[in-house]
Amino acid sequence: FIVSSILLGQYGKLVNCVVRRLNPSLKGKRILQISCAFGNVSEKIAESCARQGAAEFVLTDIMQSELNNARRKLKRFGKLCTYSRQDATDLAFEDQSFDYVVAFFLPHELPFDKKIKHIEEAKRVLKPGGKVVFGEFHKPRLKILEILGRFYFKIFEPYATEMWDGFDLAGVIENNTDIPYKIEKDTFLFDNFQVLAAERLA
């Protein structure tokens, strides 16, 4: 209920969209989720991984307590899931080691420079032909949603307004690289939320 309230009833739609973007197939693939997100997004990804025969679903977080919580929630998936305590801005994984990378409502929690580092790390560990998928806030078209959002961010999420004021998620993915990306974006609730998928083409 709390998660659904924070995301204005859009949580289920956002999770389903993230999972849909993990296509065309997870069979034999390695999937990384950077930061153990709230709610059941990890479970939905794990279910899809198990159903399609993924090789491994790796979850990382900087807090061991979050990893422990994820381990309890995903216990039924056994050895499919592995857990690693890591900093999203300085991952220990090798270059091009994952087919899919997911970050669900993480960039808005980080200061501007760390947002950049986090996205660069997500791109670094992505294989050619793979996708990185972000679920995040997006600047809304309705002024009332922007006013309410800025009020909420000022109290609870001090770095989130950067997602509206000068931080271009798609632009950061495409900038400072010779590697081409195909970017697709879905928005929800008058553009207040987004799911952005960037496929690495080379």
C-alpha positions, 0 to 999 in steps of 0.5 A: 500500500505504501509503495503504491501510494508513493507511486500514485497507483502506478507501481504494478504498471511500472513493474510489468513494463520493466519485466516486458522490456526484458525480451525477447528471451531470458533463456541462458541469460545473466540478469543484474538488478542494481539495488534491491528495490522495494515491493515485488519487482525482484520477485517478478523478475525472478519469476520471469527468469525461472520460467524462461530458463535464465542462467543467473539473476544477480542482485546487488545493494550497498546495504547488507540488510537489503540483500538479506531481505531480498534473499528471504523473498526469493528463497524459493528460486534457489540457486538461480539468484545470487547476492552481492554487496556492491556500490552501484557507482563502482561495480566489481563485475567484469566488462560486458558480463550481463545480458540485462541490467535493471535499476528500479527507482535508483538514479533519483536517490543519488547526487548528480555526479553519482547518477552519472557514475551509476549509469556508466557502470550499468553500461560497462557491464552490459554485453553487446545486444543487451539491454539496460532498463530503468524505472524512474520518475519523469517530469509530468505534463500536468502542472499539479503533479509537478507541484506535488512532486516537488513538494514531496521531493523537497521533504523525502528525496532531495536529489530527485528533482535533478531528474526534472532539472538538467538530468537527461537519462537517455542523454547520459546513456548516449553521451560520452561513448562511441557505442550506439544504443536503441532507446525506447521509453514508456511513460505513465500517469501524464508522464510522471513516471517512465520505463526506459530501455536502452539496447546496446547495438555493438 
